[in-house]
Amino acid sequence: MNIRRATPDDAEPLAKLHIDSWRAAYRGLVPDGHLDSLDYRLRAQRFRDSLAQNAEESYLAEQNGEILGFVTLGACRDADVDQDTSGEIWGIYLAPGHWRKGIGTSLCRYAERLLRTRGYRSALLWAFAENPQARRFYEAMGFKADGATRTLNPGAALKAVRYRRELGKPK
């Protein structure tokens, strides 16, 4: 498996993986109408634009030309944390057929290393409160809920929980 930075040329397979992952992971949590309305073409255009403008930093895991998953990361977007020392994993998404094969672990650790080399001492991320699979994964990776919550609205108001993992000093 190879991990590399995504480019605008990866927009279509990233969009497919992102939407397929959302539909598999969030069915029963996010309203069906919202999941069914997700559009591959529109999502690909958003990826293409964001990656071309370097507004989004995504790294994909691939093997034999197939994209297995990706992680998006950057500076923490939360106003209540030290922006100089806190990075954020914006999302980790895997193709549903590749869950529980160590790919998410590899992407998470890769993101942590990148954040650490950029001087961040902690990594934060958000997970839906009612998504026990994701929460167990992040907890197994060493993340702990830090008490912050917010409401997201992907078709319905859903509580999200913030997780934090200390990364230590930059290397």
C-alpha positions, 0 to 999 in steps of 0.5 A: 500500500502506498500513501500519497498526496491527492491531486485534482486528477484524483477528484472523481475516485475520491468523490466516489469513495467519499459518498460510498463511505458516507452511505455505508457508515451513516445509513440509519444515522443520517437521513436516507434522503440526504445520503441518497441526494449526494451527487458524485459529479458535484462532490468531484468538482468540489474536490477538484477545486479544493485540491487545485487551490490547496484549500484541502490537504488530502492523502490517499492510500492506494494499492494496484491503482485502486484508492482504498481510503483517504485522510484530510488534515490541516490546521485546527478549525476550532476557535477555542484551541491554540491554533499554533499547537493544534492540528486537525484530522478533518476526516478519514474515509475508507472504501466500504470493502476495505474496512478493518484491514489496517488502512484507517490505522495507517492513514491516521498514523500518517496524518499524526506524523505530518501534523507533528512535523509541522509543529502541532502538539495535539491532533483533534478530530470530530465524530458523530456521537451516535457513531460507535464504530468511528468512536471505538476506532479513534479511542483505539488510536489513542484519542480521547473525548475532550468534552467539546460537542457541537451540532452538525446538520447533514439533513438532521441535527446530529451531535458531534464529539471532539476527540484529542490526542497529544502528539508530543514535541515535533521531531 
